[in-house]
């Protein structure tokens, strides 16, 4: 696939040059803010707040400052800033891979997504997409906690490769009103607003945004050479996105609501649709309402009660031409989540968490029909289900420098079966600032409603699918070598049994999900994070991983052997300007056809200007700065074995506060 590029706009270069030329001393607050990044609290590792270094996991915390510094546009790009994470984009969704696992055709259903602790994975695909379909505007994020490894002992199904907890910005931090506007490559544009106010004894925050990305003209060589107009998709990459967020906080109560809709045209001819048709698209809609009550009963006891309702809708339109016409795929999921959690530290040397969770799936509807002359209803599936889990987690202080974390959870699955997932961790403070962690845990993922139940002319259901299971062992180290230097490393070994994978069934000539067997993954990660007293910061990581099927020595598809990441920010302006540079090298990957994709190095540059006390701020970003050509593996639903990705892009943002 090739692209028709537009020249850099005249507005971007002056903005970047102006910010760069305003060089001067850093504000005194910069160093304090950056140094604080090395002491971020986390919640998701143990379901209570603790220092990242003390958490029984190899935690990565990415902050609002990181999001601004590197111009990240989606949650997927934020997560890609963490070590061991990689992405795949098929021009419809962005998929997140962790530690070598993200098979083409998979959804991101092995990651559990939380917003302020609220589960947002839907009940059709069991995922919360990480691209622009993710229901929360990333401008509202205070920090992202990424906990790699099995999390089912605390969270149940889906927490296989990790848990992602998005902590939103507080109402106190966003008092007042603000608007922002954005222009970008290929005519993309966005507008957003936020309003934070005090309402009696409480605080209210309301924020929204709307975005349009018309997309570029794309050439797909599978449909002809570049001189053939029929091989170009013109306007078929269009995407629109709207989000609305509201939260009210007063004392022990917090109420939150989210609404989002994202519509994306699919330019690739996926699932055998007519290539070039603008009638092939997918629309994702999310709606959430959440109420949480948290009370500290005394210094040793805390009680949390939470209830939320959620809805996910997918509206798919797939153009197959005559005689079938357009396929209408309408999926609707509705659910209620209830949670109670009790934290007790009254037993000397112990910190105990007990919890109960229930999900009632009120609706899991999947309907497919065709409007052509040979059309009709291909599927009409009505589902309801329930699952619940009880868990206990005990942080036991064995000695002043040694802690054991013991946990277990028992879940009743959607099919009525039961599964238990244990957890064990030892955290040894070998010296001040030096923690050594030995981690052992299990996780599982149930087949979701789409994988096990959905069937039409192109996809076959498999009600015999079994849950997939993971066993993980890891040795991790966190070392605060200097006051401003953090070093971290991990050695890990994963074994995934009964891996659920989408395959092409030659007998029926349809796609089907099967338990594909066992996959082994092992690797090493190193990371360093340094903050200078003058305000500049550098974070670098290296990952080496090997992921293969049992009995094979060959790396599985879409699994990069190496990952190198460098993130650096520095103050360069008298008016609180900051430059962020992101460089990522992704090693070789195999496609479904067995071809090898060459390694690629991508560099991004962001300059932000935010004068102290000013009512305005400005940010400019250039992505894929050197216009490198690279590709991601295609999935089994595509003709393309590999998909060329975007070349150089730009974005310019202007914000006003009042």
WOJODA-V461330 format. One record per backbone hydrogen bond with DSSP energy under -1.0 kcal/mol. CO is the residue of the C=O (numbers start at 1). NH is the residue of the N-H. Records with the same first field share a line. If there is no record, write none. Layout:
CO = NH  NH
This chain:
2 = 219
9 = 12
11 = 15
12 = 16
13 = 17
14 = 18
15 = 19
16 = 20
17 = 21
22 = 574
27 = 30
29 = 33
30 = 34
31 = 35
32 = 36
34 = 37
35 = 38
36 = 39
40 = 52
42 = 50
43 = 46  47
50 = 42
55 = 57
57 = 59
60 = 146
62 = 144
63 = 67
64 = 68
65 = 69
66 = 70
67 = 72
74 = 78
75 = 79
76 = 80
78 = 81
79 = 82
82 = 85
84 = 99
86 = 97
88 = 95
93 = 90
95 = 88
97 = 86
98 = 101
101 = 98
103 = 106
107 = 109
110 = 161
112 = 164
113 = 120
114 = 166
115 = 118
118 = 115
124 = 450
127 = 122
130 = 76
131 = 134
137 = 140
138 = 141
140 = 169
142 = 64
143 = 167
144 = 62
145 = 165
146 = 60
147 = 163
151 = 154  155
152 = 156
156 = 159
158 = 160
159 = 151
161 = 149
162 = 112
163 = 147
164 = 114
165 = 145
166 = 116
167 = 142  143
176 = 196
177 = 658
178 = 194
179 = 656
180 = 192
181 = 654
182 = 190
183 = 652
185 = 188
188 = 184
189 = 212
190 = 182
191 = 210
192 = 180
193 = 208
194 = 178
195 = 206
196 = 176
197 = 204
199 = 202
202 = 199
203 = 249
204 = 197
205 = 247
206 = 195
207 = 245
208 = 193
209 = 243
210 = 191
211 = 241
212 = 189
213 = 239
217 = 4
218 = 233
219 = 2
220 = 223
221 = 224
225 = 228
228 = 231
229 = 232
231 = 220
233 = 218
238 = 265
239 = 213
240 = 263
241 = 211
242 = 261
243 = 209
244 = 259
245 = 207
246 = 257
247 = 205
248 = 255
249 = 203
250 = 253
252 = 294
253 = 250
254 = 292
255 = 248
256 = 290
257 = 246
258 = 288
259 = 244
260 = 286
261 = 242
262 = 284
263 = 240
264 = 282
270 = 273
274 = 277
280 = 266
281 = 317
282 = 264
283 = 315
284 = 262
285 = 313
286 = 260
287 = 311
288 = 258
289 = 309
290 = 256
291 = 307
292 = 254
293 = 305
295 = 303
300 = 345
301 = 297  298
302 = 343
303 = 295
304 = 341
305 = 293
306 = 339
307 = 291
308 = 337
309 = 289
310 = 335
311 = 287
312 = 333
313 = 285
314 = 331
315 = 283
316 = 329
317 = 281
318 = 327
319 = 274
321 = 325
323 = 374
324 = 372
325 = 320
326 = 371
327 = 318
328 = 369
329 = 316
330 = 367
331 = 314
332 = 365
333 = 312
334 = 362  363
335 = 310
336 = 360
337 = 308
338 = 358
339 = 306
340 = 356
341 = 304
342 = 354
343 = 302
344 = 352
347 = 350
349 = 397
351 = 395
352 = 344
353 = 393
354 = 342
355 = 391
356 = 340
357 = 389
358 = 338
359 = 387
360 = 336  362
361 = 385
363 = 334
365 = 332
366 = 381
367 = 330
368 = 378  379
369 = 328
370 = 376
372 = 375
376 = 370
379 = 368
381 = 366
383 = 364
385 = 361
387 = 359
388 = 412
389 = 357
390 = 410
391 = 355
392 = 408
393 = 353
394 = 406
395 = 351
396 = 404
399 = 402
401 = 429
402 = 398  399
403 = 427
404 = 396
405 = 425
406 = 394
407 = 423
408 = 392
409 = 421
410 = 390
411 = 419
413 = 416
417 = 413
419 = 411
421 = 409
422 = 442
423 = 407
424 = 440
425 = 405
426 = 438
427 = 403
428 = 430  436
431 = 434
433 = 480
434 = 430  431
435 = 478
436 = 428
437 = 476
438 = 426
439 = 474
440 = 424
441 = 472
443 = 470
444 = 158
445 = 468
448 = 452
449 = 453
458 = 511
459 = 456
462 = 465
468 = 445
469 = 497
470 = 443
471 = 495
472 = 441
473 = 493
474 = 439
475 = 491
476 = 437
477 = 489
478 = 435
479 = 481  487
482 = 485
484 = 531
485 = 482
486 = 529
487 = 479
488 = 527
489 = 477
490 = 525
491 = 475
492 = 523
493 = 473
494 = 521
495 = 471
496 = 519
497 = 469
499 = 516
501 = 514
503 = 512
505 = 509  510
510 = 505
511 = 460
512 = 503
514 = 501  516
517 = 499
518 = 550
519 = 496
520 = 548
521 = 494
522 = 546
523 = 492
524 = 544
525 = 490
526 = 542
527 = 488
528 = 540
529 = 486
530 = 538
532 = 535
536 = 532
537 = 569
538 = 530
539 = 567
540 = 528
541 = 565
542 = 526
543 = 563
544 = 524
546 = 522
547 = 556
548 = 520
549 = 552
561 = 545
562 = 587
563 = 543
564 = 585
565 = 541
566 = 583
567 = 539
568 = 581
569 = 537
570 = 579
576 = 610
577 = 572
578 = 608
579 = 570
580 = 606
581 = 568
582 = 604
583 = 566
584 = 602
585 = 564
586 = 600
588 = 561
589 = 597
590 = 558
591 = 594
595 = 591
597 = 589
600 = 586
602 = 584
603 = 625
604 = 582
605 = 622
606 = 580
607 = 620
608 = 578
609 = 618
611 = 614
615 = 657
617 = 655
618 = 609
619 = 653
620 = 607
621 = 651
622 = 605
623 = 649
624 = 627
630 = 645
632 = 643
635 = 638
637 = 271
641 = 634
643 = 632
649 = 623
650 = 185
651 = 621
652 = 183
653 = 619
654 = 181
655 = 617
656 = 179
